[in-house]
Amino acid sequence: MSQYWNALVAKLEPYVPGEQPKDQRYIKLNTNENPYSPSPKALTAIQAEAGAALRLYPDPEGVVLKEAIAAVHGVDTQQVFVGNGSDEVLAHIFHALFQADKPVAFPDISYSFYPVYAHLYELQTQTVALRADFSLNVADFPVNNGGIIFPNPNAPTGCAIGLDALEQLLQQYTNSVVVVDEAYVDFGADTAIPLIQRYPNLLVVQTLSKAYSLAGLRVGFAIGQAHLMSALERVKNSFNSFPLGRMALAGAAAAIRDRAYWEQTRQQVMATRQQTVMVLEQLGFTVLPSMANFVLARPPDGNAEGLYQALKQSGILVRYFNKPRIQDYVRITIGTDEEMAALFAALQPLAEVEAW
């Protein structure tokens, strides 16, 4: 019945998330979920909200969460915007801050939701090719752009740039908004949040889905100067003035404040990542340098699709992208030590090394 669709919907190519098959129980190393439970303090806060108060609307401003984020990152609450996952925050950014008369620029290998949002809001796009080693040269962004966005660390490569390179970009591109998508920053990269006071066009986006183990709660936020927040609030209040429910606000605020648990689990992920890289390289894989909770790795024979299928048959899911330049790689989420040991056991025929 697509005759009822409008012309825009007919030409959209929606984002496709990592598969979530239900035919059996899998070790899921394909969607970059945190292998550890959320903060116990967050779970307690969520449970405390699961009562009669759910009949009431939540705070449309999300003040309790904004205050927690502002306190941790040393900013004012007026410099914080919260939304229903960082994907919704990104959607509002594309809608509110990127200009339609010039192309929005992002890397050619990057988060595949960016072109989806651009097409949804009928924006022009221009991709910037990563170097042969998959690193980003910030000088390659076009001067005449309607906005710049990139993940740091990048997805799906895991590679990151330093704050010195970011400052070079901000100093060169002053006439448009520069968005740094920091979904994975807590696993070893440097956040750009300290730079927002000096650069009025810088916007930093983060999520609680990765380092805070709250992918099922759907909470994200942006930090930037107040004039950028005002634009996002105008779009949000024209779209959905109550994006976060009571349980999400309470749980996210408690998770943000529990710095000890956040530090413990992210250190566990980073330690397992280091061990994973070592074992994969012993097995003959080429592994890109990662500052995320995943690695992008090329099997010795370059048959990434075959490896993905073989692992799936073994009950292990990894992510395969049938896309130029990365079609020889699989993306592997960092799981628990036990989950990674199972992965190495499945890969064992590739080389005679100790699995773990």
TAWO-V725471 format. One record per helix or strand. SS is the DSSP state (2 for helix, 1 for strand). FROM is the first residue (numbers start at 1). TO is the last residue. If there is no record, write none. Layout:
# TAWO-V725471
ss:SS from:FROM to:TO
ss:SS from:FROM to:TO
This chain:
# TAWO-V725471
ss:2 from:2 to:4
ss:2 from:7 to:10
ss:1 from:27 to:28
ss:2 from:40 to:49
ss:2 from:52 to:55
ss:2 from:63 to:73
ss:2 from:77 to:79
ss:1 from:80 to:83
ss:2 from:85 to:96
ss:1 from:104 to:107
ss:2 from:113 to:120
ss:1 from:125 to:128
ss:2 from:138 to:140
ss:1 from:147 to:151
ss:2 from:163 to:172
ss:1 from:178 to:181
ss:2 from:185 to:187
ss:2 from:193 to:195
ss:1 from:202 to:207
ss:1 from:220 to:224
ss:2 from:226 to:239
ss:2 from:246 to:257
ss:2 from:259 to:282
ss:1 from:286 to:287
ss:1 from:294 to:298
ss:2 from:304 to:313
ss:1 from:316 to:317
ss:1 from:319 to:320
ss:1 from:329 to:333
ss:2 from:337 to:350
